[in-house]
Amino acid sequence: MRRDRLRTTQTQDGRKVAVWQLAGCAARILRVQFTGESFTAYCLPSRAQLTAVQPGTVIFDPYPDLAAARELLPRHTDLWDALRDDYWAALVNPKDLPNPLGAWGGCSK
């Protein structure tokens, strides 16, 4: 299994969904979907509207880590807490760890 595959995390009620990627040792957040919301999709941090994207969507450019995403959308701690739990589970998952001979450099510099 690849570490950099797209992953999804959702709140328990399913009303908030984040799409993210494990990039090295960081969770990079690509987008958030607020199901049931009808606001025009937009990009953060520019706030440029994205009329061709599903309403209720926020797309990040560049892709922030979890701490930066929390700062950009601070009212959604339930989503960020769920993503934090999924992040740690993915980070320590043996299937996602590099093979002992592999080219992946790990988390330390």
C-alpha positions in Angstrom: 0.0 0.0 0.0 1.3 3.4 -0.9 1.8 6.0 1.8 0.8 8.8 -0.6 -2.6 7.4 -1.6 -5.6 9.6 -1.1 -7.4 9.1 2.1 -10.7 10.3 3.5 -11.8 11.1 7.0 -15.3 12.0 8.0 -17.0 13.2 11.2 -19.2 10.7 13.1 -22.3 12.3 11.7 -20.9 12.1 8.1 -21.5 15.8 7.5 -17.9 16.8 7.0 -15.4 14.9 4.9 -11.7 15.7 4.4 -9.6 14.3 1.6 -5.9 14.1 2.5 -2.6 12.4 1.8 0.2 11.1 4.0 3.2 12.9 2.5 6.3 11.7 4.3 5.3 12.2 7.9 2.7 15.0 7.3 -1.0 14.9 6.6 -1.6 17.2 3.6 -5.2 18.3 3.3 -6.5 18.6 -0.2 -10.1 19.4 0.3 -13.1 19.4 2.6 -16.7 18.7 1.7 -19.5 19.9 3.9 -22.3 17.7 2.9 -25.7 19.3 2.9 -24.1 22.8 2.5 -24.9 24.8 -0.6 -22.3 27.6 -0.5 -20.3 28.2 -3.6 -17.1 26.1 -3.5 -13.9 28.1 -3.0 -10.2 27.8 -2.7 -8.2 28.6 0.5 -6.4 30.8 1.3 -7.3 32.9 -1.8 -11.1 32.6 -1.3 -11.4 32.4 -5.1 -14.8 31.0 -6.0 -14.9 27.7 -7.9 -18.3 27.5 -9.7 -17.5 24.3 -11.5 -16.9 22.4 -8.2 -19.6 20.8 -6.0 -21.2 23.3 -3.6 -20.1 23.0 0.0 -16.5 22.2 -1.0 -13.3 24.0 0.2 -10.1 23.2 -1.8 -6.8 24.0 -0.3 -3.9 25.5 -2.4 -1.2 24.8 -1.4 -2.0 21.7 0.6 -1.7 22.6 4.3 -0.7 20.2 7.0 -3.2 19.5 9.8 -2.1 22.3 12.0 -2.4 24.9 9.2 -5.8 23.5 8.2 -7.1 23.9 11.7 -6.0 27.5 11.6 -7.7 28.1 8.2 -11.0 26.5 9.3 -10.9 26.6 13.1 -14.7 26.0 13.7 -14.4 22.4 12.5 -12.5 20.8 15.4 -14.6 17.6 15.1 -13.3 17.0 11.6 -9.7 17.9 12.5 -9.8 15.6 15.6 -11.1 12.7 13.5 -8.4 13.4 10.9 -5.7 13.5 13.6 -6.8 10.1 14.8 -6.7 8.7 11.2 -3.4 10.3 10.6 -1.7 8.6 13.6 -3.3 5.3 12.6 -1.9 5.7 9.1 1.5 6.8 10.3 2.1 3.7 12.4 0.4 1.2 10.1 3.0 -1.4 9.2 1.5 -1.7 5.7 2.4 2.0 5.2 5.9 1.8 6.6 8.8 1.6 4.1 10.4 -1.7 3.5 13.7 -2.2 5.2 15.6 -2.1 1.9 13.4 0.7 0.5 14.2 4.0 -0.9 11.8 5.9 1.3 13.7 8.0 3.8 11.3 7.9 6.7 10.4 10.8 8.9 13.7 12.0 10.3 16.1 14.2 8.4 
